[in-house]
Amino acid sequence: MISKREKIFNYVILTVLTLAVLFPVAWILGVALSPEVSGQLDLGHLRWSNFADAWEQAGFTQYLKSSVIITGTAVAVSTALAVLSGYAFGVLGVVGEKVLFPLLLFGIMIPLEAIIVPLYYDFQYWGLTDTYQGIVLAHVGTGVSFGAFWMRAAFRSVPSSIGESAQVDGAGTWTMLWRIYLPVVRPAVFTFILLNFMWTWNDYFLSLILVSDPAHQPLTLGLGAFSGRYLVHINLLAAAAVLISLPVVALYVFCQRQFIRGMLSGAVKG
């Protein structure tokens, strides 16, 4: 049993951590609503038009289109590959799995900075720079290793007796995947979708190297260009940053229950 003193201590620690996390968020929101271009807080005269001004002056409409195309396609393809590879490694068993799976995990171990130069020249050779196909392929390639690892652990957390019972009843491989395993590991799938969406939507480094055409650049590069032109307008920069972060926050709020369940149960077994 936890003593009263321990409970109080735990609540104090959690309160301090919560305030430490929420304070920067509240501050950036206050700056985004401030009429002062210097970024000084002026909560008595909130200016909601800062968001519209930032969006219009930064020309975020085209950047938003690119972000939606890149993120939506990359997340969809990565999720499909993660589910299929996780199912293959975690349930079906793959010939040479003891070699193939560790090899696949090199995608997690090797930092992106170590491969970005040869990756750029390879993409340039194949004409994939400054294209949606190229940046989507790069995001899928960098995310598939973690996806396979994550979904393999999720599938292995499902009791093997469930799959064996389905096989006895005559269920095929695809039937077991769609009707038995996927409903059980749904929280892990939602968690991967949310994490992958966040990584792709917030990406700056890959896009900076592989996409120089403004017509194909995502919102993060648009914010970088905007900050270069309006460095003195701190309130508009803060408003632009808030606008870019809203999709990730909204997705998390919508999927938070599934996300928490997936984080708690997605990696029970390795």
Secondary structure, DSSP 8 states (H G I E B T S, - for coil): ---HHHHHHHHHHHHHHHHHHHHHHHHHHHHHT-S-TT----TTS--THHHHHHHHHHTHHHHHHHHHHHHHHHHHHHHHHHHHHHHIIIII--TTHHHHHHHHTHHHHS-HHHHHHHHHHHHHHTT-TTSHHHHHHHHHHHHHHHHHHHHHHHHHTS-HHHHHHHHHTT--HHHHIIIIIHHHSHHHHHHHHHHHHHHHHT--HHHHHH---GGG--HHHHHHHHHHH-TT-HHHHHHHHHHHHHHHHHHHHHHHHHHHHHHHHTTS--
